[in-house]
Amino acid sequence: MLVAQISDLHVKLPGELAYGKIDSAANIARCVRHIAGLDPRPEAVIATGDLVHSGLDAEYVRLRDLLVPLSIPVYPIPGNHDEKKAFAAAFAGQGPAALAGGALYYAVEAHPVLLIALDSVVPGAEGGALDDAQLDWLRATLASGRDRPTLVFLHHPPIVTGFRRMDEVALDAGSAARFGDIIEGNPQVERVVCGHVHRAIDARWRGTVVSICPSAAYQARFNLLGGFEPDPQEPPAYQLHYWNGNALVTHTVSVTGAR
């Protein structure tokens, strides 16, 4: 099974540039065309949050238009830049059935790999958290699928990456500890995949691997001790997670040129 991951699209209104200098929509369109042209084609696309920049209805309309060429099931979760009601409304007609009922965490069982989506957004905050009800649901969902390879995705990383500014607004320590206890007890979890940081990062964590996807819009300049600064020189990118029947292999794909 091949799963594509796109993250941190930060779609803005037509004519608006990210930070006044980056055409994020053009970069996203390049990534979408690249994914759509893959052979073999991915069976699913997971979109790990910050799908639009300001949570506006019009931004979600543009986002959906940008994703149309995929013609692949898209499983989205919100990030801290998303507005939950507008997000749910945008994907209710085409996303997982759970979104139609207002739940922003869900499981997808239609593929060889079980896909579990979590909602780490705290309205009004940059950092993330997972409440007890959601963690109880996660524990029960994993317990019922111990024989299936599993991919868990959420926006905020549960790890300390070394990027000081982004570590200040990651998943809160209490949530990360409780989440980690659940993951550690479920060895079928092949990967925990996240976004938020705008860089490709991997780390061993609680018996599995945390993989952070780079941005399909723009990367963060590599500066461990500084603030968040976009780098117009680094290309947009996405990740592919390939289940080979025995293990999950992750590829980072940078999309250069016009394709």
DRENPA-3360 file (N, C-alpha, C; in nm, 2 decimals, always signed):
BEGIN
1 = MLVAQISD = +0.08/-0.12/+0.00/+0.00/+0.00/+0.00/+0.09/+0.12/+0.00 ~ +0.05/+0.22/-0.08/+0.12/+0.35/-0.09/+0.03/+0.46/-0.04 ~ +0.07/+0.54/+0.06/-0.01/+0.65/+0.11/+0.08/+0.78/+0.09 ~ +0.02/+0.88/+0.03/+0.08/+1.01/+0.02/+0.04/+1.10/+0.14 ~ +0.13/+1.18/+0.19/+0.11/+1.27/+0.29/+0.14/+1.41/+0.25 ~ +0.04/+1.50/+0.26/+0.07/+1.65/+0.23/+0.04/+1.72/+0.36 ~ +0.11/+1.83/+0.39/+0.09/+1.90/+0.51/+0.12/+2.05/+0.50 ~ +0.06/+2.12/+0.59/+0.09/+2.27/+0.60/+0.08/+2.34/+0.47;
9 = LHVKLPGE = -0.04/+2.33/+0.41/-0.06/+2.39/+0.28/-0.08/+2.55/+0.29 ~ -0.14/+2.59/+0.40/-0.16/+2.73/+0.43/-0.22/+2.81/+0.31 ~ -0.32/+2.75/+0.25/-0.39/+2.81/+0.14/-0.45/+2.95/+0.17 ~ -0.42/+3.05/+0.09/-0.46/+3.18/+0.11/-0.56/+3.22/+0.00 ~ -0.62/+3.34/+0.01/-0.71/+3.38/-0.09/-0.63/+3.41/-0.22 ~ -0.70/+3.40/-0.34/-0.63/+3.44/-0.46/-0.57/+3.57/-0.46 ~ -0.45/+3.58/-0.51/-0.37/+3.71/-0.51/-0.29/+3.73/-0.39 ~ -0.31/+3.65/-0.28/-0.23/+3.67/-0.16/-0.11/+3.58/-0.16;
17 = LAYGKIDS = +0.01/+3.63/-0.12/+0.13/+3.56/-0.11/+0.16/+3.53/+0.04 ~ +0.22/+3.41/+0.06/+0.26/+3.39/+0.20/+0.38/+3.47/+0.24 ~ +0.37/+3.54/+0.35/+0.47/+3.63/+0.39/+0.51/+3.73/+0.29 ~ +0.41/+3.76/+0.20/+0.43/+3.86/+0.09/+0.52/+3.82/-0.02 ~ +0.57/+3.69/-0.02/+0.67/+3.66/-0.12/+0.66/+3.52/-0.18 ~ +0.58/+3.43/-0.12/+0.57/+3.29/-0.16/+0.43/+3.26/-0.21 ~ +0.43/+3.21/-0.34/+0.30/+3.17/-0.40/+0.27/+3.02/-0.35 ~ +0.21/+3.01/-0.23/+0.19/+2.88/-0.18/+0.10/+2.80/-0.26;
25 = AANIARCV = +0.00/+2.86/-0.32/-0.10/+2.78/-0.41/-0.03/+2.72/-0.53 ~ +0.07/+2.79/-0.59/+0.14/+2.74/-0.70/+0.23/+2.62/-0.66 ~ +0.29/+2.63/-0.54/+0.37/+2.52/-0.49/+0.28/+2.40/-0.46 ~ +0.17/+2.42/-0.40/+0.07/+2.31/-0.37/+0.03/+2.24/-0.50 ~ +0.00/+2.32/-0.60/-0.05/+2.27/-0.73/+0.06/+2.18/-0.79 ~ +0.19/+2.22/-0.77/+0.30/+2.13/-0.82/+0.30/+2.00/-0.75 ~ +0.29/+2.00/-0.61/+0.29/+1.88/-0.54/+0.17/+1.79/-0.58 ~ +0.05/+1.85/-0.59/-0.07/+1.77/-0.63/-0.05/+1.71/-0.77;
33 = RHIAGLDP = +0.01/+1.78/-0.86/+0.03/+1.72/-1.00/+0.13/+1.61/-0.99 ~ +0.23/+1.63/-0.91/+0.33/+1.52/-0.89/+0.27/+1.40/-0.83 ~ +0.19/+1.41/-0.73/+0.13/+1.29/-0.67/+0.03/+1.23/-0.76 ~ -0.04/+1.31/-0.84/-0.14/+1.25/-0.93/-0.07/+1.18/-1.05 ~ +0.05/+1.21/-1.07/+0.12/+1.15/-1.18/+0.21/+1.03/-1.14 ~ +0.20/+0.99/-1.01/+0.28/+0.88/-0.97/+0.24/+0.75/-1.03 ~ +0.33/+0.66/-1.05/+0.30/+0.52/-1.09/+0.39/+0.43/-1.01 ~ +0.33/+0.35/-0.92/+0.19/+0.33/-0.89/+0.13/+0.45/-0.82;
41 = RPEAVIAT = +0.00/+0.47/-0.83/-0.07/+0.58/-0.77/-0.09/+0.54/-0.62 ~ -0.08/+0.64/-0.53/-0.12/+0.62/-0.39/-0.27/+0.58/-0.38 ~ -0.30/+0.49/-0.28/-0.43/+0.45/-0.25/-0.51/+0.56/-0.17 ~ -0.43/+0.64/-0.10/-0.49/+0.74/-0.02/-0.40/+0.86/+0.00 ~ -0.45/+0.98/+0.03/-0.37/+1.09/+0.07/-0.42/+1.14/+0.21 ~ -0.32/+1.15/+0.30/-0.35/+1.21/+0.43/-0.30/+1.35/+0.43 ~ -0.38/+1.44/+0.48/-0.35/+1.58/+0.49/-0.34/+1.63/+0.63 ~ -0.22/+1.66/+0.68/-0.20/+1.67/+0.82/-0.20/+1.81/+0.87;
49 = GDLVHSGL = -0.31/+1.89/+0.84/-0.33/+2.01/+0.91/-0.27/+2.14/+0.85 ~ -0.32/+2.25/+0.91/-0.28/+2.38/+0.85/-0.31/+2.38/+0.70 ~ -0.43/+2.34/+0.67/-0.46/+2.32/+0.52/-0.49/+2.46/+0.46 ~ -0.54/+2.55/+0.54/-0.56/+2.69/+0.50/-0.49/+2.78/+0.60 ~ -0.48/+2.91/+0.57/-0.40/+2.99/+0.65/-0.48/+3.07/+0.76 ~ -0.60/+3.11/+0.73/-0.68/+3.19/+0.82/-0.81/+3.13/+0.86 ~ -0.84/+3.01/+0.81/-0.97/+2.95/+0.85/-1.09/+3.00/+0.78 ~ -1.07/+3.07/+0.67/-1.18/+3.13/+0.60/-1.25/+3.04/+0.51;
57 = DAEYVRLR = -1.39/+3.05/+0.49/-1.46/+2.96/+0.40/-1.41/+2.97/+0.26 ~ -1.37/+3.09/+0.22/-1.32/+3.11/+0.08/-1.19/+3.04/+0.06 ~ -1.11/+3.03/+0.17/-0.98/+2.96/+0.16/-1.01/+2.81/+0.14 ~ -1.11/+2.75/+0.21/-1.14/+2.61/+0.20/-1.19/+2.58/+0.06 ~ -1.27/+2.67/+0.00/-1.31/+2.65/-0.14/-1.19/+2.64/-0.23 ~ -1.10/+2.73/-0.21/-0.98/+2.72/-0.30/-0.90/+2.60/-0.27 ~ -0.89/+2.56/-0.15/-0.82/+2.43/-0.11/-0.88/+2.31/-0.19 ~ -1.01/+2.30/-0.18/-1.08/+2.19/-0.25/-1.05/+2.19/-0.40;
65 = DLLVPLSI = -1.05/+2.31/-0.46/-1.02/+2.32/-0.60/-0.88/+2.27/-0.63 ~ -0.78/+2.31/-0.54/-0.64/+2.27/-0.56/-0.63/+2.12/-0.55 ~ -0.71/+2.05/-0.47/-0.70/+1.91/-0.45/-0.77/+1.82/-0.55 ~ -0.85/+1.88/-0.63/-0.94/+1.81/-0.73/-0.85/+1.72/-0.82 ~ -0.73/+1.76/-0.87/-0.66/+1.67/-0.96/-0.61/+1.54/-0.90 ~ -0.62/+1.53/-0.77/-0.57/+1.40/-0.71/-0.65/+1.28/-0.75 ~ -0.78/+1.30/-0.75/-0.87/+1.18/-0.78/-0.84/+1.06/-0.69 ~ -0.80/+1.09/-0.57/-0.76/+0.98/-0.47/-0.83/+1.02/-0.34;
73 = PVYPIPGN = -0.88/+0.93/-0.26/-0.94/+0.96/-0.13/-0.85/+1.05/-0.05 ~ -0.90/+1.16/+0.00/-0.82/+1.25/+0.09/-0.87/+1.24/+0.23 ~ -0.79/+1.21/+0.33/-0.83/+1.21/+0.47/-0.76/+1.32/+0.54 ~ -0.84/+1.42/+0.58/-0.78/+1.54/+0.64/-0.80/+1.55/+0.79 ~ -0.71/+1.62/+0.85/-0.72/+1.66/+0.99/-0.69/+1.81/+1.00 ~ -0.74/+1.88/+1.10/-0.71/+2.02/+1.12/-0.58/+2.05/+1.18 ~ -0.52/+2.17/+1.15/-0.41/+2.22/+1.23/-0.45/+2.35/+1.30 ~ -0.35/+2.41/+1.36/-0.39/+2.53/+1.44/-0.43/+2.65/+1.36;
81 = HDEKKAFA = -0.40/+2.65/+1.23/-0.44/+2.76/+1.14/-0.58/+2.73/+1.09 ~ -0.63/+2.61/+1.10/-0.77/+2.57/+1.05/-0.88/+2.62/+1.15 ~ -0.99/+2.65/+1.10/-1.11/+2.68/+1.18/-1.20/+2.55/+1.18 ~ -1.23/+2.49/+1.29/-1.29/+2.36/+1.29/-1.42/+2.35/+1.22 ~ -1.51/+2.45/+1.24/-1.64/+2.44/+1.18/-1.63/+2.45/+1.03 ~ -1.55/+2.55/+0.98/-1.53/+2.57/+0.84/-1.46/+2.44/+0.78 ~ -1.37/+2.39/+0.85/-1.29/+2.27/+0.81/-1.39/+2.15/+0.79 ~ -1.48/+2.13/+0.89/-1.57/+2.02/+0.88/-1.67/+2.04/+0.77;
89 = AAFAGQGP = -1.72/+2.16/+0.75/-1.81/+2.19/+0.65/-1.75/+2.17/+0.51 ~ -1.62/+2.20/+0.49/-1.55/+2.19/+0.36/-1.54/+2.05/+0.32 ~ -1.52/+1.96/+0.42/-1.49/+1.82/+0.38/-1.61/+1.72/+0.41 ~ -1.72/+1.77/+0.46/-1.83/+1.69/+0.50/-1.88/+1.61/+0.38 ~ -1.88/+1.67/+0.26/-1.94/+1.60/+0.15/-1.85/+1.50/+0.08 ~ -1.72/+1.50/+0.11/-1.62/+1.42/+0.04/-1.52/+1.35/+0.13 ~ -1.51/+1.39/+0.26/-1.42/+1.33/+0.35/-1.48/+1.21/+0.42 ~ -1.42/+1.16/+0.53/-1.47/+1.05/+0.60/-1.61/+1.09/+0.66;
97 = AALAGGAL = -1.69/+0.98/+0.68/-1.82/+1.00/+0.73/-1.82/+1.07/+0.87 ~ -1.72/+1.05/+0.95/-1.71/+1.11/+1.08/-1.72/+1.26/+1.07 ~ -1.66/+1.32/+0.97/-1.66/+1.47/+0.96/-1.80/+1.52/+0.94 ~ -1.89/+1.44/+0.88/-2.02/+1.49/+0.86/-2.10/+1.50/+0.99 ~ -2.05/+1.43/+1.09/-2.11/+1.43/+1.22/-2.04/+1.53/+1.32 ~ -1.94/+1.60/+1.27/-1.87/+1.69/+1.35/-1.75/+1.64/+1.42 ~ -1.72/+1.51/+1.42/-1.60/+1.46/+1.48/-1.48/+1.48/+1.39 ~ -1.37/+1.52/+1.44/-1.25/+1.55/+1.36/-1.14/+1.45/+1.39;
105 = YYAVEAHP = -1.18/+1.34/+1.46/-1.09/+1.23/+1.47/-1.16/+1.10/+1.43 ~ -1.10/+1.01/+1.36/-1.17/+0.90/+1.30/-1.07/+0.79/+1.26 ~ -1.12/+0.67/+1.22/-1.04/+0.56/+1.17/-1.09/+0.53/+1.03 ~ -0.99/+0.49/+0.94/-1.02/+0.45/+0.81/-0.98/+0.30/+0.80 ~ -1.07/+0.21/+0.77/-1.04/+0.07/+0.77/-1.05/+0.01/+0.63 ~ -1.06/+0.09/+0.53/-1.08/+0.04/+0.40/-0.95/+0.00/+0.33 ~ -0.84/+0.01/+0.39/-0.71/-0.01/+0.33/-0.63/-0.12/+0.40 ~ -0.53/-0.17/+0.34/-0.44/-0.28/+0.42/-0.38/-0.22/+0.54;
113 = VLLIALDS = -0.35/-0.09/+0.55/-0.30/-0.03/+0.67/-0.41/+0.05/+0.73 ~ -0.44/+0.03/+0.86/-0.54/+0.10/+0.93/-0.49/+0.25/+0.95 ~ -0.57/+0.34/+0.91/-0.54/+0.49/+0.92/-0.62/+0.55/+1.04 ~ -0.55/+0.60/+1.13/-0.61/+0.67/+1.25/-0.58/+0.82/+1.25 ~ -0.68/+0.90/+1.24/-0.67/+1.04/+1.24/-0.70/+1.10/+1.38 ~ -0.62/+1.19/+1.43/-0.64/+1.25/+1.56/-0.65/+1.40/+1.54 ~ -0.72/+1.47/+1.63/-0.74/+1.61/+1.62/-0.67/+1.67/+1.74 ~ -0.56/+1.74/+1.72/-0.48/+1.79/+1.83/-0.50/+1.94/+1.84;
121 = VVPGAEGG = -0.59/+2.00/+1.78/-0.61/+2.15/+1.78/-0.68/+2.19/+1.90 ~ -0.63/+2.30/+1.96/-0.69/+2.37/+2.07/-0.73/+2.50/+2.02 ~ -0.86/+2.53/+2.00/-0.90/+2.66/+1.94/-0.84/+2.78/+2.01 ~ -0.78/+2.87/+1.93/-0.72/+2.99/+1.98/-0.58/+2.97/+2.02 ~ -0.52/+2.85/+2.01/-0.38/+2.83/+2.06/-0.30/+2.77/+1.94 ~ -0.17/+2.80/+1.94/-0.08/+2.75/+1.84/-0.04/+2.60/+1.88 ~ -0.02/+2.58/+2.01/+0.02/+2.44/+2.05/-0.10/+2.35/+2.05 ~ -0.07/+2.22/+2.07/-0.18/+2.12/+2.06/-0.20/+2.04/+2.19;
129 = ALDDAQLD = -0.31/+1.97/+2.19/-0.34/+1.88/+2.30/-0.44/+1.77/+2.25 ~ -0.44/+1.66/+2.33/-0.54/+1.55/+2.30/-0.61/+1.53/+2.43 ~ -0.74/+1.54/+2.43/-0.82/+1.53/+2.55/-0.84/+1.38/+2.59 ~ -0.89/+1.36/+2.71/-0.90/+1.22/+2.76/-1.00/+1.14/+2.68 ~ -1.11/+1.21/+2.63/-1.21/+1.13/+2.55/-1.15/+1.08/+2.42 ~ -1.07/+1.16/+2.36/-1.01/+1.12/+2.23/-0.90/+1.01/+2.26 ~ -0.83/+1.03/+2.36/-0.73/+0.92/+2.40/-0.79/+0.79/+2.43 ~ -0.91/+0.80/+2.50/-0.98/+0.67/+2.53/-1.03/+0.61/+2.40;
137 = WLRATLAS = -1.08/+0.69/+2.31/-1.12/+0.64/+2.18/-1.00/+0.57/+2.11 ~ -0.89/+0.64/+2.11/-0.77/+0.59/+2.05/-0.73/+0.45/+2.11 ~ -0.73/+0.44/+2.24/-0.69/+0.32/+2.31/-0.78/+0.20/+2.26 ~ -0.91/+0.23/+2.26/-1.01/+0.13/+2.22/-0.99/+0.09/+2.07 ~ -0.97/+0.19/+1.99/-0.96/+0.16/+1.84/-0.83/+0.08/+1.82 ~ -0.72/+0.11/+1.88/-0.60/+0.03/+1.86/-0.62/-0.11/+1.92 ~ -0.69/-0.12/+2.03/-0.71/-0.25/+2.09/-0.79/-0.35/+2.00 ~ -0.88/-0.29/+1.92/-0.96/-0.37/+1.84/-0.89/-0.41/+1.70;
145 = GRDRPTLV = -0.77/-0.35/+1.68/-0.70/-0.38/+1.56/-0.55/-0.42/+1.58 ~ -0.52/-0.50/+1.68/-0.39/-0.53/+1.71/-0.31/-0.61/+1.60 ~ -0.39/-0.67/+1.51/-0.33/-0.75/+1.41/-0.31/-0.68/+1.28 ~ -0.34/-0.55/+1.28/-0.32/-0.47/+1.15/-0.21/-0.36/+1.17 ~ -0.13/-0.35/+1.06/-0.03/-0.24/+1.06/-0.11/-0.11/+1.06 ~ -0.06/-0.01/+1.14/-0.14/+0.11/+1.17/-0.05/+0.23/+1.15 ~ -0.11/+0.33/+1.09/-0.05/+0.46/+1.08/-0.14/+0.56/+1.15 ~ -0.08/+0.63/+1.25/-0.16/+0.73/+1.33/-0.11/+0.87/+1.29;
153 = FLHHPPIV = -0.20/+0.96/+1.25/-0.16/+1.09/+1.21/-0.23/+1.20/+1.29 ~ -0.15/+1.31/+1.32/-0.20/+1.43/+1.39/-0.11/+1.54/+1.35 ~ -0.16/+1.66/+1.38/-0.08/+1.78/+1.33/+0.04/+1.81/+1.42 ~ +0.02/+1.81/+1.55/+0.13/+1.86/+1.64/+0.22/+1.74/+1.67 ~ +0.35/+1.75/+1.66/+0.44/+1.64/+1.69/+0.45/+1.62/+1.85 ~ +0.46/+1.50/+1.89/+0.47/+1.47/+2.03/+0.61/+1.47/+2.08 ~ +0.71/+1.51/+2.00/+0.85/+1.50/+2.03/+0.91/+1.64/+2.04 ~ +1.03/+1.64/+2.10/+1.11/+1.77/+2.10/+1.21/+1.76/+1.98;
161 = TGFRRMDE = +1.19/+1.85/+1.89/+1.27/+1.84/+1.76/+1.40/+1.91/+1.77 ~ +1.42/+2.01/+1.86/+1.54/+2.09/+1.86/+1.51/+2.23/+1.80 ~ +1.40/+2.24/+1.72/+1.36/+2.37/+1.67/+1.29/+2.44/+1.78 ~ +1.36/+2.54/+1.85/+1.31/+2.59/+1.97/+1.17/+2.65/+1.96 ~ +1.15/+2.73/+1.85/+1.02/+2.80/+1.84/+0.91/+2.70/+1.82 ~ +0.93/+2.60/+1.73/+0.82/+2.50/+1.71/+0.80/+2.41/+1.83 ~ +0.91/+2.38/+1.90/+0.89/+2.30/+2.02/+0.81/+2.37/+2.13 ~ +0.81/+2.50/+2.12/+0.72/+2.58/+2.22/+0.58/+2.56/+2.19;
169 = VALDAGSA = +0.54/+2.52/+2.06/+0.40/+2.51/+2.02/+0.37/+2.37/+1.97 ~ +0.44/+2.27/+2.02/+0.41/+2.13/+1.98/+0.30/+2.08/+2.07 ~ +0.28/+1.95/+2.06/+0.18/+1.88/+2.15/+0.23/+1.90/+2.30 ~ +0.13/+1.94/+2.38/+0.17/+1.96/+2.52/+0.22/+1.84/+2.59 ~ +0.31/+1.86/+2.69/+0.38/+1.75/+2.75/+0.29/+1.64/+2.81 ~ +0.18/+1.69/+2.87/+0.09/+1.59/+2.93/+0.02/+1.51/+2.83 ~ -0.03/+1.57/+2.72/-0.09/+1.49/+2.61/+0.01/+1.39/+2.55 ~ +0.14/+1.44/+2.53/+0.24/+1.36/+2.47/+0.27/+1.24/+2.55;
177 = ARFGDIIE = +0.27/+1.26/+2.68/+0.30/+1.14/+2.77/+0.19/+1.04/+2.77 ~ +0.06/+1.09/+2.78/-0.05/+0.99/+2.78/-0.06/+0.92/+2.64 ~ -0.04/+1.00/+2.54/-0.05/+0.95/+2.40/+0.07/+0.84/+2.38 ~ +0.18/+0.87/+2.43/+0.30/+0.78/+2.42/+0.27/+0.65/+2.49 ~ +0.21/+0.66/+2.61/+0.18/+0.53/+2.68/+0.09/+0.44/+2.60 ~ -0.01/+0.50/+2.53/-0.10/+0.42/+2.44/-0.02/+0.36/+2.32 ~ +0.06/+0.45/+2.26/+0.14/+0.40/+2.14/+0.23/+0.29/+2.18 ~ +0.30/+0.31/+2.30/+0.40/+0.21/+2.34/+0.34/+0.07/+2.36;
185 = GNPQVERV = +0.21/+0.07/+2.40/+0.14/-0.06/+2.42/+0.08/-0.12/+2.30 ~ +0.11/-0.06/+2.18/+0.05/-0.11/+2.06/+0.16/-0.12/+1.95 ~ +0.23/-0.23/+1.95/+0.35/-0.24/+1.86/+0.31/-0.24/+1.71 ~ +0.18/-0.26/+1.68/+0.13/-0.25/+1.54/+0.14/-0.11/+1.48 ~ +0.16/-0.01/+1.56/+0.17/+0.12/+1.51/+0.30/+0.14/+1.44 ~ +0.30/+0.14/+1.31/+0.43/+0.15/+1.24/+0.49/+0.29/+1.23 ~ +0.40/+0.39/+1.24/+0.45/+0.52/+1.23/+0.34/+0.62/+1.29 ~ +0.39/+0.72/+1.36/+0.31/+0.84/+1.40/+0.36/+0.95/+1.31;
193 = VCGHVHRA = +0.27/+1.00/+1.22/+0.30/+1.10/+1.12/+0.24/+1.24/+1.16 ~ +0.31/+1.35/+1.14/+0.27/+1.48/+1.18/+0.31/+1.58/+1.08 ~ +0.27/+1.71/+1.11/+0.31/+1.82/+1.03/+0.37/+1.93/+1.12 ~ +0.32/+2.05/+1.09/+0.34/+2.17/+1.18/+0.48/+2.23/+1.17 ~ +0.58/+2.16/+1.15/+0.72/+2.21/+1.16/+0.77/+2.27/+1.03 ~ +0.71/+2.22/+0.92/+0.76/+2.26/+0.79/+0.90/+2.21/+0.76 ~ +0.94/+2.10/+0.81/+1.06/+2.04/+0.78/+1.04/+1.88/+0.79 ~ +1.13/+1.81/+0.72/+1.13/+1.66/+0.73/+1.21/+1.62/+0.85;
201 = IDARWRGT = +1.15/+1.55/+0.95/+1.22/+1.52/+1.07/+1.17/+1.38/+1.11 ~ +1.26/+1.29/+1.15/+1.23/+1.16/+1.20/+1.29/+1.13/+1.33 ~ +1.22/+1.06/+1.42/+1.28/+1.02/+1.55/+1.22/+0.90/+1.60 ~ +1.30/+0.81/+1.67/+1.24/+0.70/+1.74/+1.17/+0.76/+1.86 ~ +1.05/+0.70/+1.89/+0.97/+0.75/+2.00/+0.87/+0.64/+2.05 ~ +0.88/+0.60/+2.17/+0.79/+0.51/+2.24/+0.76/+0.39/+2.16 ~ +0.86/+0.32/+2.11/+0.85/+0.20/+2.04/+0.81/+0.21/+1.89 ~ +0.80/+0.33/+1.84/+0.78/+0.34/+1.70/+0.86/+0.46/+1.64;
209 = VVSICPSA = +0.82/+0.51/+1.53/+0.89/+0.62/+1.47/+0.79/+0.74/+1.45 ~ +0.83/+0.86/+1.49/+0.76/+0.98/+1.46/+0.82/+1.04/+1.33 ~ +0.74/+1.06/+1.23/+0.78/+1.12/+1.10/+0.71/+1.25/+1.08 ~ +0.78/+1.36/+1.07/+0.72/+1.49/+1.04/+0.74/+1.53/+0.89 ~ +0.63/+1.56/+0.83/+0.63/+1.58/+0.69/+0.66/+1.73/+0.66 ~ +0.75/+1.75/+0.56/+0.77/+1.89/+0.52/+0.64/+1.95/+0.46 ~ +0.65/+2.08/+0.43/+0.53/+2.15/+0.38/+0.52/+2.15/+0.23 ~ +0.40/+2.13/+0.18/+0.37/+2.14/+0.04/+0.37/+2.29/-0.01;
217 = AYQARFNL = +0.38/+2.38/+0.08/+0.37/+2.52/+0.05/+0.51/+2.59/+0.06 ~ +0.57/+2.58/+0.18/+0.71/+2.64/+0.19/+0.77/+2.58/+0.32 ~ +0.90/+2.57/+0.32/+0.98/+2.51/+0.43/+1.02/+2.62/+0.53 ~ +1.05/+2.58/+0.65/+1.11/+2.67/+0.75/+1.26/+2.67/+0.73 ~ +1.32/+2.78/+0.74/+1.46/+2.79/+0.73/+1.52/+2.71/+0.84 ~ +1.63/+2.64/+0.82/+1.70/+2.56/+0.92/+1.77/+2.66/+1.02 ~ +1.71/+2.67/+1.14/+1.76/+2.76/+1.24/+1.71/+2.71/+1.37 ~ +1.79/+2.63/+1.44/+1.74/+2.56/+1.56/+1.70/+2.66/+1.67;
225 = LGGFEPDP = +1.77/+2.77/+1.68/+1.75/+2.86/+1.80/+1.67/+2.98/+1.76 ~ +1.64/+3.00/+1.63/+1.56/+3.12/+1.60/+1.42/+3.10/+1.59 ~ +1.34/+3.20/+1.54/+1.20/+3.19/+1.52/+1.17/+3.12/+1.39 ~ +1.04/+3.12/+1.36/+1.00/+3.05/+1.23/+1.02/+3.15/+1.12 ~ +1.09/+3.11/+1.02/+1.12/+3.20/+0.90/+1.11/+3.11/+0.78 ~ +1.02/+3.14/+0.69/+1.00/+3.07/+0.56/+1.12/+3.08/+0.47 ~ +1.16/+2.98/+0.40/+1.27/+2.98/+0.31/+1.22/+2.96/+0.17 ~ +1.22/+3.07/+0.09/+1.17/+3.06/-0.05/+1.25/+2.98/-0.14;
233 = QEPPAYQL = +1.38/+2.95/-0.10/+1.47/+2.87/-0.18/+1.45/+2.72/-0.17 ~ +1.39/+2.67/-0.06/+1.37/+2.53/-0.05/+1.24/+2.49/-0.12 ~ +1.24/+2.38/-0.20/+1.12/+2.35/-0.28/+1.01/+2.29/-0.19 ~ +0.88/+2.29/-0.24/+0.77/+2.23/-0.17/+0.80/+2.08/-0.17 ~ +0.74/+2.01/-0.08/+0.77/+1.86/-0.06/+0.65/+1.79/+0.00 ~ +0.65/+1.66/-0.01/+0.55/+1.57/+0.05/+0.62/+1.44/+0.09 ~ +0.54/+1.35/+0.15/+0.60/+1.22/+0.19/+0.51/+1.11/+0.13 ~ +0.58/+1.00/+0.11/+0.51/+0.88/+0.07/+0.54/+0.77/+0.17;
241 = HYWNGNAL = +0.44/+0.70/+0.22/+0.46/+0.60/+0.32/+0.42/+0.47/+0.25 ~ +0.51/+0.38/+0.23/+0.50/+0.25/+0.16/+0.50/+0.13/+0.25 ~ +0.38/+0.06/+0.26/+0.38/-0.06/+0.33/+0.41/-0.17/+0.24 ~ +0.53/-0.24/+0.27/+0.58/-0.34/+0.18/+0.54/-0.48/+0.22 ~ +0.45/-0.49/+0.32/+0.40/-0.62/+0.37/+0.47/-0.66/+0.50 ~ +0.58/-0.60/+0.53/+0.65/-0.63/+0.65/+0.68/-0.50/+0.73 ~ +0.70/-0.39/+0.67/+0.74/-0.27/+0.74/+0.69/-0.15/+0.66 ~ +0.68/-0.03/+0.73/+0.65/+0.09/+0.66/+0.77/+0.17/+0.63;
249 = VTHTVSVT = +0.79/+0.20/+0.50/+0.90/+0.28/+0.45/+0.86/+0.42/+0.41 ~ +0.93/+0.52/+0.46/+0.89/+0.66/+0.43/+0.99/+0.72/+0.33 ~ +0.94/+0.79/+0.23/+1.02/+0.86/+0.13/+0.97/+1.01/+0.14 ~ +1.07/+1.10/+0.14/+1.05/+1.24/+0.13/+1.07/+1.28/-0.02 ~ +0.97/+1.35/-0.08/+0.98/+1.39/-0.22/+0.98/+1.54/-0.23 ~ +1.09/+1.60/-0.27/+1.09/+1.74/-0.30/+1.05/+1.76/-0.45 ~ +0.97/+1.86/-0.47/+0.91/+1.88/-0.60/+0.98/+2.01/-0.66 ~ +1.07/+1.99/-0.75/+1.14/+2.10/-0.81/+1.09/+2.11/-0.96;
257 = GAR = +1.12/+2.23/-1.02/+1.08/+2.25/-1.15/+0.93/+2.28/-1.16 ~ +0.88/+2.27/-1.28/+0.74/+2.31/-1.31/+0.64/+2.20/-1.29 ~ +0.69/+2.08/-1.29/+0.59/+1.96/-1.28/+0.50/+1.96/-1.16;
% end
